[in-house]
Amino acid sequence: MTSKNPSIILVRPQLPENIGMVARVMHNFGLKDLIVVSPRDNWLNNKSINAAKKATKIIKNIKVYDDLEIALSKFSYVVATTNRRRYLEKNSSNNFKYIKRKIIVNKKTAILFGPENSGLSNEDLRLSDIIFTIDTSSKSNSLNLSHAVTILCHKLFELNNLNFANFNIIEKDYIRKQQLSKFLNYMFENLENKKFFTPREKKESMKNNIYSIFTKIPLTKKELQTLWGITKKLNK
């Protein structure tokens, strides 16, 4: 079976040299697609280019977005990486073989990494399907951004060489995040009109809970069409 590598997405990275080192390690392990969301100004400089070493092609082809939702629009499965405890109803795992199977059955997968100082926020995690944690010592669980990417890239490289023939893997026709966002934004607008979000100070946490409901199990296009039909019928 041919290898199937995801895109790496860096959300609000702060150090240009970390972006360069991420490009370098991706090149080491055969990954090519690097996306950066809301980087600092002038991130493409001597520090990032020098840190990339032989991966200049990757760093010069980086796709840059100002909005994470737009950056995720074409993906059907999103893995978020964080070692911080989150009070969210999200699937989580530290078993990368499980993650690899999900990568294989989805057409396009992204792996998210948060900013160096704070990691991914709850809002960043909304469209993610699962949270992956890297096992570390309990005395020190904070990893440098480029080191965390290195671990994931190496795991992908190792597992690409395993035999998945006995897994009976069939690629699913799961929806892209753009399609899910469109449906949820329509639903949020109607819920807003019905004054569902009360009290107002809990609106964002309520939205987070709704996102969690719809990302626990990947939806097929047929299932989403059914949800659209139900929602529009109820609105009438």
PyMOL commands that set and color helices and strands:
alter all, ss='L'
color gray80, all
select helices_A, chain A and resi 16-28+46-52+56-60+68-71+96-105+145-159+165-167+177-193+200-215+221-235
alter helices_A, ss='H'
color red, helices_A
select strands_A, chain A and resi 7-11+34-37+63-65+77-81+92-93+109-113+130-132
alter strands_A, ss='S'
color yellow, strands_A
deselect
rebuild
show_as cartoon
